[in-house]
Amino acid sequence: IVWFYGCVSEIYAVEACLVSVLCYLLLISFRRPELLPLTSIVFGLAGGIRLTTEAFLFPVYLFVIFRASKRTILLSILCIVISNLLWFVPIVVLTGGITTYTRAVLSQGLRESSVTAGFKLRPFLEITAALLQIITVPLLLLLLIRIKSIRIKLQEIFLLFAILPALLFFVFIHFPKHGYLLAIIPTFIALTISLLRRQQYSPVLLSTVLLLAIIL
């Protein structure tokens, strides 16, 4: 998916980059809340490049921001409002006013989602198959081997918050093409790695899995 969308003139690969950067900054801010105002500025500006990036990651932004002090929360809210206005005001002016802009956004969103709205088996299977290809079947088997010993920690909860909004949107509302999955691919890989790195495996098993992953 990354290869294909890196070779065509569509914006989805940009979203993968934005998601990677924002999730990294949010995770750092999760550990060091004093960095939240800076992260909020970048978060708001990302919405001007790809609106869905900001929308899909907003729940995880709330998950991070509510762990900070009241002063940091207020400053972060101010920063994200200002950084959103930096792109929102010019785009509203250029499109002929707030009414025209809102109508354009709603009309495109409603038109596109009307085609794929509601749970449909085929898109669900396509999404599942794509995610399996991303982490590879051997890595999935590694996870299943240790499924009983896996304990979800705060970092994994953070990553799930970053994945679920977009994933639910694709399954139930709109999934026209695989490029949309680039909004969750970086976080999905990070979640897989986070779960795997805390497990103990024999060198022989790891070598076998690595070989199978390369072959596939």
C-alpha positions in Angstrom: 0.0 0.0 0.0 2.8 2.4 0.9 4.7 1.5 -2.3 1.7 2.1 -4.5 0.6 5.4 -3.0 4.2 6.6 -3.0 4.2 6.3 -6.8 0.9 8.1 -7.6 -0.2 11.7 -7.2 -2.6 11.1 -4.3 -2.3 12.5 -0.7 -2.7 9.3 1.3 1.0 8.7 1.8 1.2 12.2 3.2 -1.4 11.2 5.8 0.9 8.2 6.9 3.7 10.7 7.5 1.4 13.1 9.4 0.0 10.3 11.6 3.5 9.0 12.3 4.7 12.5 13.4 1.6 13.3 15.4 1.5 10.0 17.2 5.2 10.3 18.1 4.7 13.9 19.4 1.6 12.8 21.4 3.4 9.8 22.9 6.3 12.1 24.0 3.8 14.6 25.4 2.0 11.7 27.1 5.3 11.1 29.0 6.2 14.8 29.3 3.0 16.9 29.4 5.0 20.2 29.3 5.5 19.5 25.6 1.8 19.5 24.9 1.5 23.1 23.7 4.1 22.5 20.9 2.4 19.2 20.0 -1.0 21.1 19.9 0.4 23.6 17.3 1.6 20.8 15.0 -1.6 18.9 15.6 -3.7 21.9 14.5 -1.6 22.6 11.5 -1.9 19.0 10.3 -5.6 19.5 10.0 -5.0 22.1 7.2 -3.1 19.5 5.2 -5.4 16.6 5.8 -8.5 17.2 7.8 -9.1 13.5 8.5 -5.8 13.2 10.2 -6.8 15.7 12.9 -10.3 14.3 13.2 -9.2 10.6 13.5 -6.5 11.4 16.1 -8.6 13.8 18.2 -9.7 11.1 20.7 -6.0 10.2 21.4 -5.2 13.9 21.7 -7.9 14.2 24.4 -6.5 11.0 26.1 -3.1 12.8 26.3 -4.3 16.3 27.2 -6.4 15.3 30.2 -3.3 13.9 31.9 -1.7 17.4 32.1 -2.1 20.2 34.6 -4.9 22.7 34.2 -2.4 25.4 33.1 -1.0 23.1 30.4 -4.4 22.1 29.3 -5.6 25.7 28.8 -2.4 26.7 27.0 -2.6 23.6 24.8 -6.3 24.4 23.9 -5.2 28.0 23.0 -2.4 26.6 20.8 -4.6 24.2 18.9 -7.3 26.8 18.3 -4.8 29.3 17.0 -3.0 26.8 14.8 -6.3 25.6 13.3 -7.4 29.2 12.6 -4.1 29.8 10.8 -5.3 27.5 7.9 -9.1 27.7 8.5 -9.4 31.5 8.1 -7.5 31.7 4.8 -9.3 28.7 3.3 -12.7 30.1 4.2 -11.8 33.5 2.6 -10.4 31.7 -0.6 -13.5 29.6 -1.0 -16.0 32.5 -0.7 -17.1 32.3 2.9 -18.0 29.9 5.7 -21.2 28.8 4.1 -19.6 27.8 0.9 -16.8 26.0 2.6 -19.1 24.1 5.0 -21.4 23.2 2.1 -18.4 21.9 0.1 -17.1 19.8 2.9 -20.4 18.3 3.9 -21.4 17.7 0.3 -18.3 15.7 -0.5 -18.4 13.8 2.8 -22.1 12.8 2.5 -21.7 12.0 -1.2 -18.7 9.7 -0.7 -20.0 8.0 2.5 -23.4 7.2 1.0 -21.8 4.7 -1.3 -20.1 2.6 1.4 -22.1 3.5 4.6 -23.1 0.7 6.9 -21.2 -2.5 7.7 -20.5 -4.5 4.5 -18.6 -7.8 4.5 -16.4 -7.1 1.5 -14.8 -3.9 2.7 -14.4 -5.5 6.2 -12.6 -8.5 4.7 -10.4 -6.2 2.5 -9.4 -4.2 5.5 -8.6 -7.3 7.6 -6.6 -8.8 4.8 -4.6 -5.6 4.3 -3.8 -5.3 8.0 -2.7 -8.9 8.1 -0.4 -8.2 5.1 1.0 -5.2 6.9 2.2 -7.1 10.0 2.6 -10.4 8.1 1.1 -13.8 9.1 4.2 -15.0 10.9 4.1 -12.0 13.3 0.4 -12.7 13.8 1.3 -16.3 14.8 3.9 -14.9 17.3 1.2 -12.8 18.9 -1.2 -15.8 19.1 1.5 -18.0 20.7 1.7 -15.6 23.6 -1.9 -14.4 23.6 -2.5 -15.5 27.2 0.5 -13.7 28.6 -0.1 -10.4 26.8 -1.1 -7.6 29.1 -2.3 -4.4 27.6 -0.4 -1.4 29.1 -0.9 2.3 29.0 1.2 2.7 25.8 -1.0 0.1 24.0 -4.2 1.8 25.1 -2.7 5.1 23.7 -2.1 3.3 20.3 -5.6 1.8 20.3 -7.1 5.2 20.8 -5.1 6.3 17.8 -6.3 3.4 15.6 -10.0 2.8 16.5 -11.7 6.0 15.3 -10.3 5.7 11.8 -10.8 1.9 11.7 -14.5 2.2 12.8 -15.0 4.9 10.2 -13.6 2.7 7.4 -15.7 -0.4 8.5 -19.0 1.4 9.1 -19.0 4.7 7.2 -16.6 5.0 4.2 -13.9 2.8 2.7 -13.5 3.6 -1.0 -9.8 2.6 -1.5 -6.9 1.0 0.4 -5.0 4.4 0.5 -7.3 5.4 3.4 -5.6 2.7 5.5 -2.4 4.8 5.5 -4.1 6.7 8.3 -3.7 3.7 10.6 -0.8 1.7 9.2 2.0 3.4 11.1 0.1 3.1 14.4 -0.9 -0.5 13.7 2.7 -1.5 13.2 3.7 0.4 16.3 1.0 -1.4 18.3 2.2 -4.8 17.0 5.8 -4.1 17.9 4.9 -2.8 21.3 3.0 -6.0 22.1 5.8 -8.3 20.6 8.8 -6.6 22.2 7.7 -7.5 25.8 7.4 -11.2 25.1 10.1 -13.8 25.4 10.8 -16.0 22.3 13.5 -18.5 21.5 16.1 -17.5 18.9 15.1 -20.4 16.7 11.5 -19.3 16.7 12.4 -15.7 16.0 14.7 -16.7 13.1 12.0 -18.9 11.6 9.4 -16.2 11.8 11.8 -13.6 10.3 12.6 -16.0 7.4 8.9 -16.7 6.8 8.1 -12.9 6.9 10.8 -12.2 4.3 9.6 -15.0 2.0 5.9 -13.8 2.2 
